[in-house]
Amino acid sequence: MNYLYIGCNLMYLLYMAKSKKQPKRYLFEEVLAFLKHNDGKSFNYKQLGAAMEIDNESDRFALLETLEELKYQGFVIEKEVGKYQAKESKAYQTGTIDFTTQGTAFVIISADVPDVFIPFRRTKDALHGDLVKIVVHPQRGRGKAEGEVVEVIKRRKTKFVGSIQINPKFAFVVPDYTKLHVDFFVPLADINGATNGQKVLVELSEWKRGSENPNGKVVEVLGNSGEHETEINAIMAEYGLPMAFAPEVEAAAKKLATEITPEEIAKRRDFRHITTFTIDPHDAKDFDDALSLQKLENGNWEVGVHIADVTHYLKPHTILDEEAVSRATSVYLVDRCVPMLPEVLSNFACSLRPHEEKYCFSAVFELDEFAQIQNQWFGKTIIYSDHRFSYEEVQTVIETLEGPYKEEIFTLDHLAKLLRTERTSKGSIFFDKAEVKFQLDEAGAPTGVYFKTQKDAHKLIEDFMLLANKKVAEFLGKTKPNTKDPSTSLRVTKEKDKKDKGSDAVVYRIHDVPKDEKLLELNTFVERFGYSVSVGNRQKTAQSINKLLQDVKDKKEQSMIELLAVRSMPKAVYTTKNVGHYGLGFDYYTHFTSPIRRYPDVMVHRLLEAKLNHTHYLKSDELELLCKHSSEMEKLASDAERASIKYKQVEYLEDKIGQDFEGVISGVTEWGIFVEIIENKCEGRVNMRDMKDDQYIFDEDNYRVVGRRTGRIYSLGDKVTIKVKRADLVKKQLDFEFVQSAIPKQIEIRNEKRYKKRR
């Protein structure tokens, strides 16, 4: 029997334990989750230790301590002497608390159990994201279940960013994050030299019973609020992003042997004589991938997708690998990159820089004139990059038919478009939402806004990267190497691809099928604009979404419908359990092409090398928990990036108070109306309480607010004129007000009771 509870972080803990860094504080939550998963079964500490692969005395002792603490707190019972099981109680539940900005909260227990509402002042000493124990009160009528926090089991985090307010006898730190509903009391002895109004990092020290505020101490002074460097550092601190690599990590990177040697070249397939180049953003410093192209004697094209061989330098269980696991991804803030690997690797040894020989792990495809794969090969290579292109330079070659390596670019562009057409026919969905970018001066202040859009040059690279990712996933998940002929041991034909089914665990990038109810909600909304989305058939649904995204281009509702379409989809994650990638229309998909900036790609390189060499990398459960950690860190990186963009949006409009802008209503809630400015994509809110011309009622079913007296409507997707009222850099918040000359459409005044009933 496999006692491992898939979905908790046991194997990530094990991984860290092997590095002598196991965070034992996590045992409480993990053991409890394991026992609850095995409901009704009893285990002694040896059985638990075996299931969790704890193999040393100190960790077994910690496990025993955890079991006793769980028993003392009433979460488990000792069924027999030394045998423990979860104590089930209908009255008590455990879950993660999610606060609203009003101080109320919901406790998320599981996907199968409705969230429990926690009223204001029934949250005890919980903070947003904590694992809590709650008592659930009997449900009244048809309303949501209500509860009360009785205990905080585990803090999600203990360090928070905020502004310090210093009084003669004490200080308070007011958190930046709006879901933190309390300020931190700080004795003057613990302000760490901060001055009034500065941005600081405060650490929770204790929260005394009966006290309204937690006590804290300032552990770092980040600088003066509103200054560029301070605010970016504050974002990094808020999300737990490291400012720099530890000296011992940098030292380990500098000690690596990074020279290209004849002995290593002899082990690799040599591509140095074949035309090869990179295509990246103009300001890129790390080059993960390169493309090579040559015409074969049979008239087919050989396209090489060459990926930096990071695993040649990054070895498992070294200090560099531990750091890469911890970070899991590079983070791209508005003005900087927080890399996963030290610069020695990311910008030099691994980066496929022009006119330099580099080690690669490559996926090589023989394509016919219709871009159909005739053969494919995977293995270690040596390349020489002949040229470094920017996307803009390649786009110029495509559009003008002139420029360096124009024949190679024309051919690759032609093949990429054939691959794209095939992908479209099989249900791949194309989201081409423009990215907001800022032009910054030397001080980091925004001087302008521009939009990064996908053109043929971007799509050329994307199509070949998708091809490599897909075929590597298929090779790992469906096929076994042919060992009969050593000279072709890495070659896999389409016929063999169909026959082989068995394989070891694989790291997949999955995107599950959207739920019908989400698609029905999307369809209900877009029908108001004359569009529709098919529901039921997977391929027809994908095709209808693609048609929708094409139909809304350059329409006033484009941004809002694109956003709702994205929100109707599940999040893509890393896992060993393959369900395919719905958005791409692939049955098998992984991430192989960016090991400099993503740890899952490192794992895939190791899995691929292990399969080619008939060895093994990690067990399925170890991979699964590293996948879970990578998915969580990816979300954190995305949140941090959005926070930095939001900060720059606020800063950009700071000197435009009182100016009018055309915008589109991008969101409607009972507290306010969100508007996105058309010319710069900056989004702010018109507070409902500031709309004095009428009393507005939130019509949730129709994504709008309606004036009770005038019947005036403000609806999602409406084009409006707003005035910038306030730009709060500390809260990263923009407040707008409607320009009254822009009167929204009106409807017949409805009965107020009807709207209240809908609410």
N, C-alpha and C positions, 0 to 999 in steps of 0.2 A: 504493500500500500504506500502510495506517495503522500506523505503528510505535509508536504510543502504547500503553503497557502499562496497560490499564484495571485498576485495583485498587491502584496505587501512588499516591503523592502528588505526581506531577509538576505537575499543573495548580494545585494549591494553592501549590506552590513558585513557579510562574510568577506567580500572583496576588500573592504577597508580593514577588516580584522587581519587579513593576510599581510597587510601593509603596516600592521601595528597601529592602526588609526581607527579601530572600531568605536563608533560613538555609542557607548552603552546606554545613553539616555533614551535611545530609540527602542530598546528592548521592551519597555513597558507596553508601548502601543503595538509592537509587532507580535509579542506573545499573546496579548489579549485578542488581537485580530485572528491569530492562528487558532486559539481555543474556541472562539466564536464560530469560526469556519467549520470546525470539527465538533459541532454542537452535539452534546450528549456523550461524548467520548472522554475518557480520562487518560492522562499521561503522567508518567513520572519525569523527573528532570532529565534522566538519561535519554528517554525516548524523545523528549523535546530537543535536547542537545543534538541527538543524531539527526533529527529532521532538519535542524538549523545548521548542521555541520559545524557545531562548536566543538573543537577538539583540543582545548587546553583548559587547565584547571582554573585559571583566573576568570575566564569567560563562563565556565560552568558555575562558579561561585556567584557571579553576577546574575546568572539565570535563576539560581535559587533565591537570591535576594529579591529579584523581580517577582517571582511567584509568591513569596511571602508578603510582599507589599500589595500585590493584587488581592490576596486573600484578606489582608487587614482592611483594605478599602472596600471590600465587599463585591469585587468584580468576579472572583473565582471562589470555588469551594474545594476543600480537600475531601474528596469523595471517600477515599481510603487513605491510610497513612502513606504520605508521600506521593499520592496520585491526585492530580488537579484537573478540574474542568470548569468551563465558563458557567457563571451563575446567571441564569436567565430570569429576567423580571419584566413583567408587563408595564410596570410603572416607570422603570428607569431605562434610558437609552443613552448611547454614546454617539457622537458625531462631531462634525466640524462646524463651528459657528461662523456665520456670514452676516456681518452688520450692515445695516443701511446707514445712509448719511443722517438719518433722524434719530439714531441711537437704539432703534429696535433691531431685532435680528431674526435670522432663521437658522435652524440647526439642520444640516444636511446629513442624514443618517446613511442612506444608500440609495441606489438607483431605483430600487423596488419599493421604498418606503417614502411617503410624502414628507416634505420638509415640515419641521415643527416651528411655529411662530413663537418668538420670545418677546414679550412686551418690554417696553422701556422700564428700567429699574428692576428687571427680573433676570438681568444678565450677570449678576454677581460681579466677580472680578475677571470675567473673560474679556479677551481682546480679539479682534478680527483674525480669523484663521485658526484659533486654538482648538484643540481636541477637548471636548467637554462632556461631562455627565449631566444629564438633565432628567427632571421628573416631568412626565407628560400628564397633563390634566385631562379628565374626561372631555371628549369633544361635544360641543353644544351645537345643535342644529346642523347646518351644512357648511359651517365655517371651517377654516383650517385648524388643525390640532394646535393647541397652545401648550407651552411648557415653561419651565423655570430652570436656570442653571444652578446645579447644586455643587459642582466641583469642576475645576480646571484640571484635566488630566495631564495635558502636555501643551506647552507654549509653542506656537508656530515660530515665533521669533521673540527676542528679548531686546533688540536694539532698534531704535526708531529715529527718524530725522524730524527735526522741528526747529522752531524759532524760540529763543530763550527770552523770557521777560523777567527782569531782575528787580525785586523790591528791596527795601532796606534790610529786611530780616530773612527773606527767603526768595526763591525763584521758581518759575514754572516754565516748562517746555511745552509749547503748543505744537502738536504734531502736524506735519504737512498733509498726511494722508487723511482724507475726509471720513474714512470708515473707522478711524480711531476716535472714539467718542469721548475720551477723557484726556486731560492734560496731566503731565508728570510733575509732581512736587519735587523740587531739588533743593537741599540745604545749601547755603552759600559756600560751605566748605567743599562741596562737590561740583562746583560749576567749572572747574578746570581752566580758569582764566578767561572764560567767555565774557564778552561785554553785551550789554542790553541790545536785543534785536538781532544778534548774530544767529547764523544757522549752525546747529550742533547735532551731534549724534548722542542720544541719551540711551542709557541702559537701564532697564527695569531691575531694581534691586529687591523690592518687596511691595506687597499690597496688603496692608494690615486689615484685619477683619473689622468691618464697620467704617473704614475710611473711604471717603468718596473718590479720592485720587490715589494712584500708585506712587510710590517713591522711586526716584531714579537718580542717576549720577551721570554727568557729562563725561563721555569717554573720548570725544574728539570734537574740536572746534573746526568747522568746515569753512568758515569765513563770513563775510558780510552778505546778508540776504540781497538778492537781486543781481549780484555780480555773476558774470558768465561762468567762471571757473568754479565758484562756490556752488551754483545751482546744478551744474553737471556732476560735480563731486557728490552733491546731495542725492542725486538720482542714483548714482552708483552705490552709495552707502545704503540707501533705502532698499535697494534690491539685492544687497549683499554681494555686489560685484567687487572684485579685488582691484585696488588702484595700481598694483604692480606685482611682478613675480617676486617671491621670496629670494633672498640672496643665494640660498643653497640650490634653488631651482635654476637660477641664471648660471651659477657656477657649473652645474651638471650639464647644461646645454653647451657651454663654452668648451667643455672637455670632450665633447663628441668628435669622433674622427669623421670629418665631412668631405675629405678629398675623394675624387673619383679614381679608382684603382684598376689596373689591368686585370687583376684576379677577379674582381667583382664583375667587370665588363664581360669576361669570358663566360659567366654564368647566365648572361642575359641575351635576349634577341636584340640585335643592333639595328636601330632605325636612324642612325645619324646621317645616312646618305639620302634619306627621303625627305622631301620638303615638309617642314613642320613649322607651325606658328601658333601663337596664343592670341585670343581675342578677349579683352577685359575692359572694365570701366577705365576711363582716362587717368583716374587718380589711384588705381589699384597698386598695391605693393606686393601682395602675395598672389602668385599665379598657380592655381591648382591644376589646371588642365590645358592641354594643347591638342591640336588636330594635325594629323599628317595625311597626305593624299598621294597616291600613285596609281597610274593605269597599268593593269595587268596585261599579259600577253593575250589572254582570252577576250579582252575587250571590257572586262569588268573593272570596277573601281575598288581599291583597297583603302578604307578609311580607318585610321588609327585614332582612338580616343585615349590619350596618354594622361595619366593622373599621377601627381606627385607621390613618390613612394615613401610616404611618411613612416610607415612601419619598419623600414630599413634602419631608421634611427631611433624610433620610439619603441622601446622594448617593454613588454608587460612587467608590472610590479616594480618598475624603477620609479625614482622620485619624479621624473618627467611624466611618466604615465599616470601616476597618482594625481598629479596636478591637472593633467588633461581630463581624467575622469571627473575630478571635482568640478572643473569649469564646464566640461561637456560641449561647449560651443563658444565660438567667438561672438561678441556682442557689438553691434554697429549702432552707436549713438549718433546724434546729429552732426557731431564734429570730430568723432574719433572712433577707433576700433579698440575694443578690449579683447585681445587675442586669446585663443585657447592654448597656443604654443608660444614659447619665447621667440624673440625676433631672429635669433640665430637659425632657428628652423623655419619659421613662417615666412620670413622675408629673404632668406639667403639659401641655406642648404637644400630645403625642399622646394622653394619657389622656382618655377620653370622660366627663369629669366632668359632674355634673348642672348644669343651668341654664347651660350654656356651649355656644356654637357650635363645632363641630369639623369638620375635614376627614376624610373617610372614603373607603375603597375598599369598595364594597358589592356584595353579591349579592342580587338582589331576585327573589322568586318569586311567581307568581300560582298559588294553590292552590284547587282546587275543594273541595266539602264532604267529599270522601273523601281529602283531602290529596294529590291527584294534581297534578303540575305541568302547568299549561297553557302558561305562558310563563316565561322567565327572562331576566334582564338583569344585566350586569356593568358597572361603571363608577365614576368618581370622583363623590363626593357631598359635600354639606354637610348636617349634622344639628344638631339641638338636643335634648339629653337632658332630658326632662321630669321624670324621677325616677330616683333611685338606690336599687335594691332590694338587700337581702341575700337569700341563699337562704332563710334562716329566715323572713323576712317574706313571701316569695312562697309558701312552704309553708303558712304560716298562712292566706293568702288562699285557696289551693286547698282546704284542709281545712275552713275555717269559712265559705267562700262570702262573705266580707266583707273589705273593705279597699280601698285606692286602686287605681284602674285594674283593678277586679276583672273587668269584662267582657273586657278585652283579655287578661288572664291566663287566664281560663277558656278563651277561644278558642285561645290559643297552646298551652295544656296539652292541649286536645282534639286539635288538629292534630298535636302532637308524639307523642301516644300512637298515632295512626294511622300516622305515619311509623315508629314503633318496631315496631308490629305487622308492617308490611310488611318491615322489616329482619329481623325474627325469622324470617319465613317464607322468606327468601332465604338464611338460613344465618349470620346475625350471632350471635356468641358473646358472652354477657354475664357478665363477671367483676365481681362486686360486693363484692370483698374490702374489709373495713373498714380505713381508715387510722388508725394510732395517732398521736394528738396529745397534747401535754403542756400543762398549765396551769403557767405560770412566774411566780415572784414578781419583784420589781423587780431582784433580783440575778441572775436567770436560773435560779434553782434550781427543779426540778420540784416542784409541790405536789399535782398530781393528773394522772390520765390519763383521756382520753376518746377516743371512736372516731368518726371522720368517715364516715358512711354515705351512700349515694346515695338520695335521695328524689325525688319527682316534680319538685321545683323544679330540682334538679341535672340531671335527665334532660331536662327541657324545654329548657334551654340546650344540653345536649349534642346533642340530636337536631337542632336547627337548625344548630349548628356543623358536625356531621357532614354534613348536607345541603349546606351551602355548600362544604365541603372536597371532597366528592364531585363536585359539579357543576362547580366550578372545574377540577378535574382532568380531567373529561370534556371540558370546553370547550377546555382547552389540548391535550389528547391526541387528541381525536377530531374537532374541528370547526374551521371557519374562519369568521371574521366575514362576515356578509352586507353587502356594500358597495353594493348596488343602491339602497337607500333610507337616506340619512344619518340620518333621524330614528329609524330602527329598526336601525341598524347593529350594535347590541350585543345584539339580541334573537335568541334561538336557540330554535326549536321542536323538539319531539320528532322530527318527520319529518326535519328537517335533521340532527339529532343522529345519526340512523342512517346517513345518506348519507356524511358527511365522515369520512375515515379518516386522511388525511395530516396531519402536524404537525411542528413543530420539537421539539428536546429539551425535556423537562419534568422538574421536580423532583417526584418521587413519594415518598409515604410507603408503603412496601410491607411486607407481612407474608406471608412465603412459606407454602406448604402444609406442615404438619408431616410428618415422615418416618413411614412406616408402623411402623418398628421402635420409635419413641418412643411412638406410640399403642398398640402392642401391649404395651409395658412398662406403660403407664398402665392398660390394660385388665386385665392380669394382676394388678396390685396391687388395683384397685378390686373385682375379682371376689371377693376375700377378704371384702368387706363386703356382698356381694350386689348390686353394681352392674355395669354394663357400658358399654363404649364401642365404637361401630361403627367399623370400619376398612375403607377402600377407596373408598367413595362420599363425595365431598367434602361434599355437603349433609347427608347422613345422619349423617356424623361430627359435623358442627357441631351438629346437632339433638340427638344423643346426649350431647354434652358439655354443652349447655344443660340437658338433663334431669338429668344427673349433678349439675351445680352446684345445681339446684333441690332435688334429692332429699337432698343432704347438709346443707342448711340446718338449723342448730341441732342438728346431730348432733355427737358427740364427735370424729368424724373430719373435720369440715368444713374446718378450717384446713389440715390436712395434705393433703387431697385437692385443695383449691383450689390449694395451692402446687405439687403435683405436676402438675396440669393446666396451670398456667402454664409450668412447666419443660418440658413436652412440646412446647411451641410454639417456633418460631424467634423470634428477636428482630426487632422491627420496626425498619427502618432507612430512611434517605433514599438515593435513587438515581435515575438517569435511565432505568434499565432496569425497565420496569413488568412486574410479575407479579401485580398485584392485591393486595388486602388480605384475607387469608383470615379473620382474626378478625372483621372487619366484614362480610364477604361482599360486598365491592365489587370490581368489575373495575378501577376507577380511583379513586385516592384521593391526596390531598395535604394539606399543612398551609398554610392560608391565613389562619386566624382569630386568630393570636397573634403578630403581628410585633414587638410590644414586647418579647417575651421569647424568641423563637426566630428565628434567622437564616434557616433554610429558608423561613419564611413571608415574610421580606423578599424572598428570591429569587423566590418564587412571585408576589408583588405585581409585581415588575419584569417577570417573564415575561408576566403577564397584561396589564400596560400595554403592553408591546412588541407583543403580538399584536393588541390592540385598535387600536394606532397603526400597525400594519404595519411595525414595526422589529424589531431583534434586541437581545437582552441579552448573553448569553455563549455561547460555543461549548459543545458537548456535553461535551467532556473537562474544560473548566474547571468546569462545573456538577457533573460527577461527582465531582471531587476536593473541591470545597466540600461536597458531600453527605457524602462519606466523613469529612471533618473534623468536620462537624456531628454525625454519628452517634457519632464517638469522644468528642466533648465532651459529648454527651447522656449517654453511659454514665458518664463521669467525674462529671458532676453528680449522677447517680443514686447512684453509689457514695458520694460525699461526703454526700449527704442521709442515706443509710442509716447512715453512720458517726456523724453527729450524733445520729440517733435512738438508736442503740445506746449512745452516751455518756450520753444522758439516761436510758435504761432502767437503766443501771448506777448512775447517780447517784440515781435514784428508789429503788432497793432498798438503797442504801448504809446507811441507818439501819434496815433491816429484817432484819439478820443474825440468824439463828436462828428466824425466823418460818416457819410452815408455809403452803403454798399448794397449791391444786388445780391440776394442769396436765395437758397432753397431750403424749405423746412425739411430737416433730416431726421427729426425725432420728436415725438409728442409724449409727454408724461403728465401725471396729475399735478406736478410741481412746476412745469415749465415747458417751453417750446424751444427745441434746438434748431439752429439755423447754420448752414454751411455757406460761407461767402463764395460766390462763383469764381472770382478772379484769383483767389489765393488758397482756397480750400480750408481756411481757418474756420473752426466751429465754435460757437458760443451759445449761451442760453438766454432766452427772454423769460424772466421769472413771472409766474402766473400772478403773484401778488402785486407786481408792478403794472399790470394791465388794468388801469383804473377806469377805462371807458365802459366796462361791463363786468358782470360776474360770469366767468367762463367755467363750463362744466366739461370734464374729460370724458370723451366718448371713446372708450378703449377699443370697442369692436370695429370702429371705423377709422382709427388712427387720426383723431382730430379732437379739437376743443371747439365748443359751441357757446356763443354768448347767450345767456338766459333771456335777456331783455331784447337784444337786437337781432338775434339769430345769426350773428356774424360767425363765420367758420375760418379756422386756421387748420389746414389739413396737411398731412405728410405729402411732400412733393410740390406744394404750392410755392410759386415764386413770390418773394416778398422783398421789401426794402427795409433795411435795418440801420440803426445808428450805433456805433461803438460807444457803450456807456462806461465800461470799466475794464481794465486789464490788470488782473492781480497776479503778479509774478510768483508770489509766495505760494498761493493756492493753485497756480497754473490754470487759472479760470478766466474766461471771457464772458462778460455780461453785455447783452445787446438790448435795444428797445426798438419796437416797431415805429417806423415813420408813418404818422397818421395819414399822410397823403396817399399812402398805398392801402386802400380799403379792400379787404378781402371780400370774396363773394359771399352772398347771404342766402339763407334758406328760409322757408316758412318757419316761424317760431314754433318749436315743439313743446310739448308739455314737460315741465321740469321733472316731474315724477318719473317719466319714462327714462330719462337719462340717469336719474338716481338709481332706478331699478337695474339698469344695465351695469352700473358700477358695481 
